[in-house]
């Protein structure tokens, strides 16, 4: 019986690795969650009101969005390409009676023009590719927050660089899209 359980655990683990590789090949972004200690630092630096619309591009299971909901944002939308993570986030939203929406959609094809705040935790190559879309499609004054990577072409407002709970330092970049 013990051998069966170990075998099952190994099989599930291998299936998850295989699934993650397939998703990575499609998105070029590994599944790495935002450290929970960084989320309050990000949210404390944003002016979220009941009129704020928050988007998370590459949201995983929506942790950032669920935290932002507690700050009173009116609309919270995440875009994710991994069907399993989307399913989990949607399931969690139903359990919590949350207004968080997680869409299984490529954010490169999504309409991001309504967002007041856009959060990113991606890899630099994808951020570079996304920069033009952010500059062209976000509304004037929209805030773009990027954990760990620089977004070329947007006006940098500030950088938060705190070492938390013995963790390595991680820069959080806050940008504002200013259209001339």
Buried (B, 14 or more C-beta within 10 A) or exposed (E): EEEEEEEEEEEEEEEEEEBBEEBBEEBEBEBEEBBEEBBEBBBEBBEBEEEBBBBBBBBBBBBBBBBBBEBEBBBBBBBBBBEBBBBBBBEBBEEEEBEBBBBBBBBEEBEBEEBBBBBBBBBEEBBBEBBEBBBEBBEEEBBBBBBBBBBEEBEEBEEBEEEBEEEEEBEBBBBBBEEE
